[in-house]
């Protein structure tokens, strides 16, 4: 819809295809332009091959036979990034990775705003990038999914960050290597590459070291790429820049080691623009509370912390949450997991599950996760999961919802799953309070 709106504004009337028989926004499409031609259901190859250009939604698999035939016929397949590239006049920062993209995108935007820049934030974070194009923008900050990168050819990024790579979307890629190669596309026309020293696979393969910045859990260095890191003090680690301490971890609202890496990535993106780490920028980082459904503290009651990480829709995200929180939990760490596993191999989840004291599973692939832990309770829904967790918790425990799965087997999206969890927790806490 964003692409259609934008093209109409440029005086271009596109043909519109939707592979669903009854697209949910067909009425809104007709309101935009009553004469617009809409083709529903299976893609009509005859009509498709008569097109000059195909703007493909990230929701469509490029391996679809009709799209492959169009590509073989020489018709370019692009995404909204290539349209955006033609109109964006300010520097663009791009962020991708299996986990943490939205947090780093939002934090980078907030830090730049604190530095006095007029920032526009969009992309996969929920605001289509064509909707944020404006003449008075100083910097664009875009979250880019692997699906968006697959159709990105023309966008020149001032800096691109690849946060991490873990198994995800293997239902859309032929192999892990193909998925990793898709993520590496963030660097194809980037002036600077920002990567994670914890995973060498995130490093740019063709950018010179002088155009790289890296971050990690080890100490920082005086020269590029390793300017960002953590101090050696295990009890109270601090984020460092070129050997200088910027902020202690305990000054931040964000919890967990993974968020210390996310914070470094955002600082590196800001640094790529030559912006100083002034007092307002560092204060903004101190106050940043993160995004809903991402390691979000829901409640602390009867000595038990309830954490909503519904956005952990893959194994890597759930691992990051478990590993980030485990050192902070003195009681039990109780994990609620399960849902639509998207074809993932849950044997890779074993090491992280060893850090969990009790496992509660639900959803389509709950049983596949359950076979990798010794102490498991299967439940039918989140309300029961919360009740079971409350019964098993001891003082100084943390109950973590980090499903390691998509939500679509039981919910409309991860947000609904997170809201249901929060409602169940609030009900449980109220019940305990009223005896």
N, C-alpha and C positions, 0 to 999 in steps of 0.2 A: 504493500500500500504506500509505503514511503517512497519507493522508486516511481510508482505510477504518479503520485502527487508531484514529485520533482520534475519528471519528464513533461507532464502537462504544463507546468509552470514555464518550461523552456519551449513550449509550443510543439512538443512532440507527442503524438497520440500513439501509445504502444498497443500491441495485441497483448492480452493477458491470458495466461494458462494457469489452471489449478488442477492438480492431479486428483483432488477430491470431487466427488459427484455434486456435492452441495457445499461450496466454500462458505465458511461462517461470515465472511465480510462481503459477500456478493452485493448486498443492498447498499453498503457504503461505497462500493466501487461504482455502482450505477449513479449514486448521488454526486460523485466527483465529475462524471461525464456520462450522460445518458447514452451517447453513441459508442461508448467503448466496447470493443469486441472481446467477449469472455468465452474461452474454451475450457470445459470441465471434463474430468475423468481422464482416461488414458491419453497420453500425449499424441496428438494427430501428427504423424510424421510429414504428411503432405504440407500442412499449414506451417509446421515448424521449419521445414527446409526452404520455405519461401522467405524466411526472415533474414535480415542483414546482420543482426546481432542478437544474442540471447543473454538477458540479464537473469542469472540463475539464483534463486533463493538459497541461502545456506542450508535450508531444510531438505533440499533435494540432493540425492546421491548422484554425483557426476558419472557414476558407472552405469546409470540407466541406459539401456540400449538406444533409446531415441536420442538422448543427449550425445552419446558416443557417435551415432551416425551423423548428427549435425556437426560435431567437431570434425569428423572425417571428411565432411563435405566442405570444410573450410570456413564454417560459420564460427566467429569468435564467441566463446563462453566467458562472460565476465560477471563480476558481482558489483554491489554498490560501491566497493572501494575504488574501482576503476573510474566510476562516474565522479565520485568524491575527489579523486586525484586531479581531475580537469578543472575543478572550481576552487579548491582550497588554496588560499594565498598565504597563510601563516605556516610556521613550522608544525610538523605533525610528529607526535610521539606515539609509538605503537607498543602494546603489551600483549603477549600471549603466554601460554603455559597450560599444563593440565589442571593446575590448582593455583588459587590466589589471584587470578587475573583481575577480578572485579575489585578486590580489596586494594591492589596496587594501583589500578586505574583511578579509583575514587581518591585514594590518598595522594597520588601524584597531582591530580587536579586541585585538591585542597591546599597542598603545599605551594603550588604555583600561584594560587589565588592569594595565599598569605604573603607571598613575595611581591604582590601588587600587580600580577598579570591578569589580563582578561582571558579566561580559560573556557573552552567548550569541551565537555566530556561526552562521549557517545560510543556507538558501536555495539558490540555484543553485550554490553552492560545494561541494555534495555532501552536506550534512546537511539533510533536509527541515525547513522552518521550524516545522511543527507538532510536530516531535520535540524542539525546544529550548524550548518554552513551559514556564516555571517561575515559582513565586511569588517567588523570591529574586533575580531578575535586576534589575540596575541599568540596563543598556542592551542592546538587541538590535541586532546589526549584520547586515544582510541583503544578499546579492548577488542582484540581480534581473535576469533575462534579459528581452529584449524580449517573449518569449512569455508570461512571467509578468506583465509590465506590461499586456499586452493584456487580461488578465482581472482586473486590479486596479482596484477601484472605491472601496473603503471604507477602505483603510489610510492613516492619517494619519502621515506621516513627520515626525520632529523636523527632520531635514535629509535632502535627497536630492542625490546627486552624479551628474552625467553626465560621464564622463571623456573621451569622444571618440566620433565616429561615422565609420565607414568601411564600404564595401560589404560586407555579409554577409547571409546568409539571404535572398538575393534569390529563392530558390526558394519562400519562404513569404510574400513581400510583393509587391504589384503594382508597386511602384516604390521607388526610393531615398527619395523623399519620404515614402512610407508607413512605411518602416522608421525614418526619422528622427522622424516624428511619434509612433511607438510608443515610442521612447526618451524623448521629451519628457514622456511620461505620468508619469515619476518625480516631476515637479514638481506634479502636479495637486492634491495635498493636503499639500504639504510646507511646513513653517514656514520653512525656509531652503533656498536652492538653491546648489549648489557646481558651478562650471563651469570649462571650459578656455579661456583667452584665445587659445590657438593656433587654436581653431575656434569662431567666433561662433555656429555652429549649435547649440552645446551650451548657450548661455545661456538661462535661463528667459524665457519670453515675457510672463508676467503677474506675476511677483513684483517688488515694489519693490526698488530698489537696496539699501536698508537691510537687506533679508533675503537678500542675495546675498553669496557669497564666490567669488573666482576665483583661479586659479593659472596660471602660465605660465613661459616661459623668459626673459621680460624681468624688469626689476627690480620689486620690490614697491612699493606705495603706502602712505601713512599712513592712508587711509580706505577703507572698504568701497566696492566689492567687492574691489579689487585688493590685499588684504593679504599675499598669498603670491607669491613670485617667486624669481628667481635673481640673484645679484650679477653685476656687469658683468665681473668678472675671468674672461676666457676660459680661461686656463691652469688655474685652480683655482676653478671656480664654487662658490658656497655657496648653500644654501637660506636665504631671507630671510623674516622676518615683520615687516611694517610698518617696513621699512627696517633692521631689526636682523638680524645674521647669527645663524642657529641652528646650522647644521652645514655643514662643507665637504663637497663631493661625494666627495673622496678619503677621507673618514672612513667612508663607507658601504660595506657589503658588496654592495649592489645596483649593477649596472653599467648604464651607458647613460643618455642624456638622458631617454628615456621613463620610466625609473624615478625620476628626479628629479621629474618631474611627478606620478607615482603617489604619491611620498612627500609632496608638497605637498597632494595631495587628501586623504590620510589625516590629515594635520595639521589641515587645514581642518575635517574632520568632527569631530575631537576638540575643536577651538576652538569649534565650533557649540554645544557643551554647556557652554561657559564654563570649560573645564579649562585650567589653566596648563601651559606647556611646561617642566615641572620636569626636574631632572637625570635621574631614572629614566625619564621619557618619552623624552628625547633619547637616552639610552643604549640604550633598547630599539630605537629607529630605527637607531642605529649597528650594532647586532648582528643586525638582521633580514636573513636570508639569501635571502629570497624563497621561492617555492614550486617543487616539482619540475616539470620540463618547461617552465619559463618562464625563458628565458635562464639556464639552469643550467649552471655550469661543471662539465663531466664529468671532464676530465683536462687536464694540461699536460705535454707530453712532447716531447722533442727540439725545444724552442722553439716548439711548435705548441699552441694552445689549442683545445679541442673544446667547443662550446657546444650544449646541447640546448634548443631552443625548440619542441618538438613541439606545444605548446599554440597555436602560431601557425597556427590553422586557417583564417585568412582573409588577404587581401592586406594589410589595415591592420596586422595584428599582425606579419606578416613585415617590412613596411616599418619599423615601429617598432624592431624588433630590428636590422635592417640599419643604419638611420640612427643608432641609439643606439650601436652597436659600431664603426662605420666610423672615427670619429675616434681610436679607441684602438688601431687595427690598423696596425702599421708594415709588415708583410709583406703577403701576399695575404689577401683576404677571400674564402673559398670557401663558396658557398651550396649546400646540398642542399634541393631543393624538389620539390613534386608530390604528387598524390593526387587526391581528389575535389574539384573546384573549385566545386561547388555553384552552377553557373551564373554565376560571376563573370566580369567583363570584364578579362582579364589585360593589356590594353593600358595600363590604369591603373597597372600594376606597373613600367612601363618606367623611370621616373625612379629608383626604388630599385634596380633591377637594374643601372643604370649605375655604382652604387657597388661592385658586386661584380666581382671579377677573374675568377673561374671559376664556372660554374654546372653543377651535377650534377642531373639530373632523373630522376624515377621516377614510377610510378603512372599512373592513368587519364588525368590531364590534364597530365602532365609535358611532352608535346610542345607543348601550347598555351602553356606558360610559356617553353619553349626558343626559340620563334620571336622572342622579345624580347631575346635576348642573342647576342653574337658567338662566345663561347668556351663551348661546351656539350658535356657528355658525358652520354649516356643510359645508365642502368643498370637492372638488373632488380630489385634489392632493396637494402636498407640496408647489408648486409654488403659488397656490391660498391661501393656509394657511398662507404663509409668507406675501402676499399682504394684507390680512385681518388683520393680527397681526400688521403690520406697520400702518394701518389706525386707529387701536384702541389704539395703544400705546401712552402714555404721557411721558414727561421727567422723567427720573429715573425709567423707567419700565424695566422689564426683560421678554423676550420671550423665553420660554423653550420648546424644543422638548423633551418630555419624554413620549413615546407612551403607556407605560404600556401593550404593546402587541408585539407579534412577527411581523416580517416584510413580511412574505412569501406570503401574499395575494396580495402585490403590488410590492415587490422588491425581488432580489435574496438573500439578507441578510441584517442585520442591518447596515453593513458598507455602502452598496449602498444607503440605506435610509439616513444615515448621510451625505454622500457626496452630495446627491441631495438637502438636506436641506441647506448645506453650500453654494452650487452653487446658490440656490434661494435667500439666504440672501445676498450673494455678489452682485448678480444682482440688488436686491432691494436697497442696499446701494449705488451702482454706479448710479442707476437711480435718487435717491434723491440728490446725490452729483452734478449731471449734470443738476439738475432742470427739 
